[in-house]
Amino acid sequence: MANEASPKYHPEIAVVEHDGLHFWQFMIAGSVAGMVEHMAMFPVDTLKTQMQALGSCPIKYGSVRQSVQSILKSDGPRGFYRGIGAMALGAGPAHAVYYSAYEFFKKSFSGGNPDNHAAHAASGACATVANDAVLTPMDVVKQRLQLGSRSCSPYRGVWDCVIRVLREEGVRGFYASYRTTVLMNAPFTAVQFATYEAAKSGVSSERFRGETLAVHATAGAAAGALAAAVTTPLDVVKTQLQCQGVCGCDRFVSGSIRDVFRTIVKKDGYRGLVRGWMPRMLFHAPAAAVSWSTYEAAKAFFQELNDR
């Protein structure tokens, strides 16, 4: 029944986005895309975390250049990869959920209209709620390991951090920032997916014939940069919540977003809310380009495989 109805969905599009692909194939494509994205851009993410924690931590970082020099001085090049094991464990499963959920909701909400950008935004927002439930615990571990050098970090590694957080803070310690993360990533993903679909349509019709790798990379980069810029203040709040108590960072009694906002503004002024905006954009623009290109390439691979 489902297979008979599938060909009628988006009949006007040359590159089929749902027909012929199974749910598990969307999950694998998303998982590969997430792993490639986060592993490739991890050093920039470490830089962003260090800069955003400045408002509460006694770390003498300022500009991007100063932050890079400080990390290299204290830990060498490997300092940029502290916590990468946690991301390796979390990124694959989380992005499998992320992209497969997006495809599911996109097919449900779009009503057969490839230009329904509101449906793309709503699908992205729904997908991020599921993604964050999977990724947030490992993101907490990753950021705590990223903060500070090997000599001052209270954690010996990924599993030591997991065990200590579980013992000292319980399961809720892994989800202290979940509400903030969802509030940040819902608009981030909505902006990203809507911008990606709109940019992809515009670029592919005006400069390229069909949806090439260049189209996906260009649209992905534009979407990632815009979404990152819009949501930086909430990302700063998320970092503060996930890193509280580590390397001198403040602990927040209520854990409310308002409480964290007030603390940041009191200590650092309003500029504290946009700390790390440059590495955040430098992360998300190429990361989104890599992620979308990898995802679409994986989908095309499965499409060819299924058509044989």
N, C-alpha and C positions, 0 to 999 in steps of 0.2 A: 504493500500500500504506500509506504513512505518512499520506496524507490520509484514508483510510478509517478508520484507527485513531484519528486525532486527536479526533473528536467524543466518544469514550468517555472521554477524559481530563478529570477534574474536571467531570463532567456536572452536579454539584449547585451549581456556582458561577455566579451571574448574569453576572459580569464575567469573561469568558474570558481566561486569562493566557498561553496558548500557541497555541490553535487560531486559524488564519487569519493568523498573523503569520510572516513569513519571517525567517531568521536576520539578514539585512542590515537589516531593520527594527528588530530589537532593538538592533543596533549603532548605527544612526542615533539612535534614541531615547536610548540611553545616552550617546552623544557630545554631544548637545544638552544633556542633563541635567548632564553634567560641566562643560561650558563655562559654563553659566548659574550653577551652584553656585560655582565657583572665581572667576569674574570678579566676582560680586556680593559675595563675602565676602573678597576679597583684602586689603583694609586690615586686617582683624582678624587674618588670617594673618601679615601683616608684623609686627604688634604682638607676636604670640606668638613669632615667631622671635627678635625683639630681646630679649624677656624671657628666653627659654630660654638664650640665649648668654651671659647675664650671669655665670654661674659661672666662665667661663674668659676672658671678654673684659673689657677695661678700659672698659666702657661704664657710665656712672652711671645706670642705670635701676633702678627699684624697683617701685613700684606701677603699676597700669594707667594711672592718671592721669599719673604722672611720665613714663612711657614715651611716652604720647601727646604730652605737652608737649615732650619732648626731640626727638622725630621732627619735629614741626612747627617747632621752633626751628632745627633743622639743615638741613632740606630743604623745609619747607613741606608743603602737602597732597600734592604729588607724591611725597613720600618714602614714603607708604603704598603706592605703586604700583610701586616699584622691583622689577623681576623679573617683572612681569605678562606680558611678552612670552614668557618661557620657559614659564609656565604655560599661556598660550594655545596654544602649540605642542604641549604634552604632554597637557593635560587631555582634549581631544577623543578622540584615538586610545585613550588609556588607559581612559577610561570606556566607550568602545565595546566594548572587550575585557571590561571589568569586568561590565557588565550582561548582555551576551550570554552570557558564561561562566556567570554566575549563573543565568540562565534555563535554560541547557542542563543544568547540574548539578541544579538544583531539580527539573526534570522527571524526571531520571534517579533522583534519590535519594528523592523524596517518596513514590513508590509510589502516587500518586493520592490521597494524604491531605493536604488543605490545612492541617491542624493539626499536621503533623509538623515541629515546631520544630527538632528535632535535624538533620533534613535541610536546613532553611533555613540553620542555622548552618554545617553542613559545606559547603554550596554556596557560602556567602559566603566561607569560608576558602579554598576552591579558587579562587574568582574573583579574590581579592586577590593570589594568587601571580602570576597572569598579568598583572594590572593593574600591579603594582609593577615587573615586568620592563620595562614600557613607560614608566612615569611617572618612575621613580627618577632617570635621568640629567637630565631637565629639572627635577626637584625639587631636585637638587643645585645646578644653575645658579640657580634661583629663589632659594634660601635664601642663597647667597653674594652675590647682588645685593641681597637684602633687608637684609643685615647691614651696618650702618654708613651713613654719609651719602654723598652724591655726592662730597664733597671728600676723603673718606678711603678710599673703596672702590678696590681695586686693579683693578677691571674697568670698562671703558667702556660695556659693554652685553652683551646676550645672546650674540652671536656671538664677541665678544672673550673672554668667559668660557669658552665652549665650546672655542675654539681653545687658550687658555692651559692649561686643565685637561687637554686631550688631549695637549698638548706637554710639560707638566711632570709629569703624573701618569699619563698613558696612559688607556686605556679603563677600567682598574680604578678610577681616580679617580671615575668617574661611579657606580660601584657599591660604594663604600667602606661605605655604610650599608645595602646591600641586605638582608643577613642580618637586621640589626636592624629594618629596615622591614617585612620579612615577619613576623618574630616579633611585631611590634607590630600590624600590620594584620590578621593572621590572627585573633587574638582580638577585635580591634576590629570587624572585619567580621562575625565570627560573632555577637558580641553585638548588633551593629547590625541585621543581617538577622533574627535570631530575635526581637528586641524589636519590630522594625518589623512583622513578620507577626503577632505576638501582639497588639500594640497595635491594629493595623488591624482585626483580627477583633473585638476587644473594643469598640472605639469605634464601628465600623460597625453592630454588632448592638444596642448599647445606646442610642446617642444619635442616630445618623443612619440613614437608609434607603439602603443600598447604599454603595458605595465612592466617596464624593464627594471633591472637591478638599480640603475641610476634613479629612476622614479621613486622607488621605495626608500632608498637612502636619503634622497633630497626631502621627500615628504616627512620621513621619520625625524630627520634632524630639525626641521622647522617646528614640528609638533613638540618634540622634546624640549627645545630651547624655550618656547613660549610657555609651556606648562610649568617648567622649572622656575621661570621668573615670577609667575603669578603666585606660586605657592611657597616661596622661600620662607616667609615668616613662620608658617606652621611647621616647616621642616626644622627650623631652629628650635622651636618648642619641643618637637619630637626628640631631637638630639639631647636636649637638657633633661627630659624625663627618662630617657634610656640610659643616660650616663650619670645620673644622680648618685652621689656618694663615691664616685670613682675619681681618683687623682685630684681631690679637693673640690669637686663639683658639689653644688648645693643639693640638699635633699628637700623635697617639697612635701609638706604635711598633707595637704588636700589632694595634690596631684591634678588639680583642675587647670584647664588651659588658661583661664583668667589669672590664676595665681602665678603661673610661669611667665605669662606676658608681663605682669606687673614687676616681677623680680628682674627680668631682662631689661626692661625700660628703666628701672630704678638704678641698676648697676652700670648699664652700658648706653643708656639713652635709646632713642628710636632706631639709631643705626645698628644696635645690637640685634634687631629683628631681621636685618638683611645680611648678617654676617655669613660669609661663605657663598654669596649669590654667584660670584664669578666661577669658582670651581663647580658649583652645582649646575650651572648652565653648560660649562665645559664638559661636565660628566654626561648630562642628559641629552645634549644635541647629538654627539657621536654615538652615545649608547643607544639612543632610539633608532638612529640610522642603522647601526649594526644589528640591533634586535629585530627591527621590521624586515630588513633585507634577509636575515637568516631565517626568520619565520616564513616569509613568502617563498623563499627558495626551498625550504623543507616541505611546504605545502605543494609546490610545483613538482617536487620529487615524488611525493606520494600520489599526486594526480596522475603522473606518468606511469607509475607502478601499477595503479589500479586500472588504468586503461589498457594494459597489455593483455 
